[in-house]
Amino acid sequence: MSSTVTPISIIDYKRPFNIDLGSITEYFCSVLASDGSHNRGALKDGNLLFKDHYVHSINIYKQYTKRTISAKCRAQMKKSTTYQINMIINTNRSVDILEGTCECVAGNGPRAACKHLAALSFALVDYDQNKLYEACTQRLQRWHQPTRKSSNPVPLLNIRFTRLHHNRNEEKNLKYSKFLANYTYAPKASTTLNQLLIKYDQQSSAAAFFLLPGEDKNSFISLPARIIGAVPNSLDFILNSLMLKYYKDHVYLLPIQISNLEQITRGQSSSDQWHEARKLRISSTNVYDIAVQAKDFKKLAKSILDNQSKDLSFIPAMRHSILNEEMCRRRYVTEKDV
């Protein structure tokens, strides 16, 4: 099998194999392609076997321009079972894997591609990458050597320390509050809402509790639309008559109405009532996207133009957006005087 009688242990070999991932990929792909197989599981499982230290007893036999590498690998499911592996490589840069055999069922033939051969291949790659062929005393220690980078000492008093200042006012102003400003259908609605959101760290759920009744153990879960119980008396001094009228006419529901609406809108996507109730939320129109956009207007414009070429009218929410687009645009232009 070799021109030398005594094998050389990998510990005493003291030279790289010049094997890389390209060599492994080329060998396994060519073998699997010739067998008509498209399964690459051997490489994945072989890498796991190598990382779990299943490969051991690696020896090298020299044969002129070839190297025969023998090793042992424990079986993945039966650690008491050990397979003998043999691999032949040349001495090119990078090397070519010429042959490979294993004692396992998948390792028959002169050119096998089992996971145990893959594990040995990854072990040789690790040997080269980490330069395990070099002795620990072969390189000079460098911990005491000064850095090569030049340094220019500066007196501490001449160093200017700065800190980043955040725009607190911008953090307090919600993006959608600009769209609600001077809302003609409910004057001062945005002012009251902003005060509640800012007070409670901009959490709309906390602010909504001011308009929600106490928890009713017998009530159903609330919908993500206009499902609100009753108006507390403590809010009468905040909401003027016009705003309260709008709330009563468009938002307020009796507990029995909440219960009925919850029952008839189960199934949501197939419920017409659910889509009607959902329309009272902030419209998902392009006008709203433009109003709240702070930067990257080119990206937004491209997105709007791309969506125009698509027919999204079969989506109820998008159909509602398309139908109300012009009305929202006119109202926004009128209110903002742009």
Buried (B, 14 or more C-beta within 10 A) or exposed (E): EBEEEEBBEBEEBEEBBBBBEEBBEBBBEEBBEEEEEEEBEBBEBBBBBBEEEBBEEBBBBBBEEBBBBBBBBBBBEEEEEBBBBBBBBBBEEBBEBBBBBBBBEEBEEEBBBBBBBBBBBBBBBEBBEEEBBEEEEEEEEEEEEEEEEEEEEEEEEEEEEEEEEEEEEEEEBBEBBEBBBEBEEBEBBBBBBBEBBBEBEBEEEEBBBBBBBEEEEEBBEBBEBBBBBEBEEEEEEBBEEEBBEBBEEEBBBEBEEBBBBBEEBEEEEEBEBBBBBBBEEEBEBBBBEBBBEEEEEEEBEEEEEEEEEEEEEEEBBBEBBBEBBEEBBEBBEEEEEE
